[in-house]
């Protein structure tokens, strides 16, 4: 196995972990925001409309940031693909051709 292929494989693992972590962080941020909004609504039901609006704007920003981070990870994975193809091509054995005697 070529050393370049190992590092490219580790790059793919890193991209996968990065995408998972960024989306997990966005999900945790939105869940914390929704939890705080529901607690506020439970304490003061008449302010539910204002709390809902003030919750949706930051939730959209957090979700947008999570998707942006996912796009960055996917672009990184896309940049690894040509390197993986080049490394795989360099490790392929040439085809054996028969010669007529």
CORZIPE-V282443 format. One record per residue. PHI is phi in degrees with one decimal (NA if undefined). BURIAL is 1 if it has 9 or more other ideal C-beta (glycine too) atoms within 8 Angstrom, else 0. D_CENTER is the distance of its C-alpha to the mean C-alpha in whole Angstrom. Layout:
# CORZIPE-V282443
PHI BURIAL D_CENTER
PHI BURIAL D_CENTER
This chain:
# CORZIPE-V282443
NA 0 28
-73.1 0 27
-62.6 0 25
-63.8 1 23
-65.4 1 22
-62.3 1 21
-68.4 0 19
-68.0 1 17
-61.9 0 16
-65.8 0 15
-63.9 1 13
-63.7 1 11
-63.7 0 11
-63.5 0 10
-64.4 1 7
-63.1 0 6
-64.3 0 7
-62.2 1 5
-64.1 1 2
-63.4 0 5
-67.5 0 7
-69.0 1 6
-73.5 1 6
-65.2 0 9
-63.9 1 11
-64.9 1 11
-64.6 1 12
-65.9 0 15
-64.7 1 16
-67.4 1 17
-67.0 0 19
-64.7 0 20
-64.8 1 21
-66.4 1 23
-62.1 0 24
-65.4 1 26
-67.1 1 27
-67.2 0 29
-63.6 0 31
-64.7 1 32
-67.0 1 33
-67.1 0 35
-77.6 0 37
-139.9 0 38
-60.9 0 37
-70.9 0 39
-97.4 1 36
-61.8 0 33
-63.7 0 33
-66.2 0 33
-67.3 1 30
-63.6 1 28
-66.2 0 28
-72.2 1 27
-88.3 1 24
-68.7 0 23
-65.1 0 22
-65.0 1 20
-63.6 1 18
-65.4 0 17
-66.8 0 17
-65.2 1 14
-65.1 1 12
-62.4 0 13
-65.7 1 11
-63.4 1 8
-66.9 1 8
-62.6 0 9
-64.6 1 6
-64.3 1 4
-62.7 0 7
-61.1 0 7
-65.0 1 5
-67.6 1 7
-66.1 0 10
-61.6 1 10
-66.9 1 10
-63.4 0 12
-71.8 0 14
-77.5 1 15
-59.9 0 16
-62.3 0 19
-68.0 1 20
-66.9 1 19
-65.2 0 22
-66.5 0 24
-67.8 1 24
-68.5 1 25
-67.4 0 28
-75.1 0 29
-95.6 0 30
-70.4 0 31
-85.5 0 35
-66.7 0 37
-68.4 0 39
-87.7 0 42
-111.7 0 45
-87.3 0 48
-111.7 0 51
-84.5 0 55
-101.2 0 58
